[in-house]
């Protein structure tokens, strides 16, 4: 019985490690990247991230379309893969020359379901019970092993939400209370960025 449990845990860890390698998000896991969470942000400071985008920017739009919104200034150099910059209004924009805008985030965002910095893992699971796909394992496995989870975006099968949890709030004893530090809307097609 113990050997079977050990193998199952090892398989889950290996699956999650593979998902992390595939995802390769450009998001940093440094402690100082996490804003001080506010349990109930005011309506004037919170913006909606998803299901399509943030402000005038949407994931999947071309770089020319993004520049035309006025919320993103395109670099003069030729775009490669996995590039990112902070656009206007503090929006971090990830893009590639092939796919256009691949990810969007900012400090003061909440999903349409009300999830943002300061939300607990339990709240995230209630709002988004489904993982983005089968590659990453269950949400419980993802948070336990790497502290980041990838969930499905309702109504947008080509995208996923990436929730990074503040390491200072994650304890094995009660992962349900771990708090979100960063939320990203991301195209599934660009897992390596």
N, C-alpha and C positions, 0 to 999 in steps of 0.2 A: 504494500500500500504506500509506504513512504517513498519507494523508488518511483512509483507511478506519479505521485504528487511532485516529486523533484523534477521528473521529466516534463510534466505539464508546465511547471513554472519556467523551466529552462526554455521550452518551446515558446512560451509567451514572451519571455525576455528577448529571444532571438528574433521573433516576429516584430516586436517593437523596435529593436535595434535596426532591422532592415527598413522599417517604415521611416525611422529618423534619417537613415542614410539617403533614402529616396526623397524625403521631403526637403532636407537640407535648407530649411528656411533661413533667410537672412536676418532673422530676429535674434537679438542678443539675449543671453540668459544672465547677464550681470545683475547683481542685486540693485545697483543704483538706477537701473532702467525701469524699475517699478515705481509708479507714482504712488503717493500716499493715498490709499483708497478712501473714498467717501461712500459710506453705506447707501445714502440716498442723494444722488447728485441733483442739483436744481435743474429745472427745465431750461434755464437760460445758459447753462454751461455744457449741456449734453447734446451731441449730434447723433443722428441715426446712421449706423454702419450696416448696410445690407438691406434687402437681399441682393440688390444689384450693385451698389456702390456707396459713395460718400459724397454728399454735395452734388456737384455737377459731374463728378468723375465716376465712371463705372468700370468694373473689371471686364476685360475683353475689348474695350475701345482702342482704336489705334492711337499712336502717339500724336498724330496730327489732330485727331478729334479731341484728345486730352488737352493739347495746347490751346485749341480754340475755345475751351471753357474759361480760360483765364485763371484756372486754379492750378496749373502745372506749366512750368517753363521747360521746354524741351532743350536738352543739351545740344550744342552745335556739333559735337563729335558723333560719329556713326554709332548707333546703339548696338550693344552686344547682347549677351544673355545675362540675366540676373543683375540688373542695375537697379539702384534706388536713389531717391532724393527726397528731401522735404519740399513739398510744394507750398502754395500759399495756404494760409490759415492753419499751418502746422500739420497738414496732411502728408504722411509718408507714403510715397508712391513707388511701388516696385514695377518694373517693366522689362520686357525683352523686345528685341527688334522683330522677332517672329510673331509673338503673341500680343504685343501692345501692353496695356496695363494688366499686370498679373496679380497685384495685391494692393490693398489700401488699409491704412490704420491712422489713428491719431490718439492723443492722450484722452480726450474728452468724448469718447464715443460709447454708445450703447446700441445693441442690436434692436430690431423692432420688438423683440420679446423682452426687452428691458435688461439684458445682460451686458455688463461692462466692468470696468475696474472696480474691485470691491465685492463683486458678486461671488458667492461661494460655489464650490464644486457641486454641491447638492442642487443649488439653483440652476446651474448650467445643465446638469443632467435632466432636470425636470423640463427645461425649455428645449433642449436638444438631446433626446435620448439615443439617437442613432449616430454611430461613428460615420465619418466621411465615406469610408469604404472598408472592405475586409482586410486590407493590408496592415492596418495599424493595431488590430486587436480591439478589445473592449475599452470603453472610456476609463473604467477602473484600472485596467492594466496600463493604459497610457499614462495616467497621472501618477500611478505608483512608481513606475520605472523612470519616466523622463520629465514629469511635471508639466507637460504640454499635451493638449488633446486636440484632435481634429474631428469636427462634427459636420453632419450634413446641414445644408442651408435649405430651409423650407422653400419649395418652389424654384430652386435653382440647382439642378443636378450637376452642372458643370463647375460648381464652386463649393468651397468649404469654409467654415470658421475655424481659425486657429486660436485657441485660448491658452496663453502662458500663465502659469500660476506663480505667485510670489513665493520663492523658496522659504522665506521666513514664516509663512503660514502653513506649510505642508508638514504634517506629522503623520507617521504611519498609524498612530493610534486613532486619528480622526481626519481622514482625507476629505470627508464631506465638508469640512470647514475651511479647506484651503481656499484662498482668495485669488481671483483673477487679477493679474497685473496688466496684461496686454491682450487686446482682441484684434485679430486681423481677418479681413475678408480676402480670400485667395482663390485663384483659378486652380482647379485640380490638375490641369494640363501642365502646369509649371511647378512640379513638385520640387525640383532642385533649386529653386530660388527662394 
